[in-house]
Amino acid sequence: QVQLVESGGGLVQAGGSLTLSCVASGIDFRAKTMDWYHQVLGKEREWVAGILSDGSAYYVDSVKGRFTISRDNAKNMVYLQRNSLKPDDTGVYYCKARGVLNAWGQGTQVTVSS
């Protein structure tokens, strides 16, 4: 059974930084591309960043230069370091193993105050 557990959210002022973490189990983590999604209340989840098994990272344009995705295969963990936070970054952040259907964690809430 696939389990994803996100953590690290909280309240932060605009311009601040926050690092999110996700631990995965029930999958061949080393072989999986891992993604982070962002969801604002009442809207669809949006893809933010992804990291391939070889460590190659990709980002949505709005976070390039501000967010960094990384992974630790030994710990089955993926991280999202977020700098220069903006109020628009507020929402719930989820990690996901690409290609694994309907497997979502509970997410972690981030609130950026202006």
Stockholm file with secondary structure:
# STOCKHOLM 1.0

chainA/1-114         QVQLVESGGGLVQAGGSLTLSCVASGIDFRAKTMDWYHQVLGKEREWVAGILSDGSAYYVDSVKGRFTISRDNAKNMVYLQRNSLKPDDTGVYYCKARGVLNAWGQGTQVTVSS
#=GR chainA/1-114 SS CCEEEEECCEEEETTCCEEEEEEEESSCGGGCCEEEEEECTTSCCEEEEEECTTCCEEECGGGTTTEEEEEETTTTEEEEEECSCCGGGCEEEEEEETTCTTCCCCCEEEEEEC
#=GC SS_cons         CCEEEEECCEEEETTCCEEEEEEEESSCGGGCCEEEEEECTTSCCEEEEEECTTCCEEECGGGTTTEEEEEETTTTEEEEEECSCCGGGCEEEEEEETTCTTCCCCCEEEEEEC
//
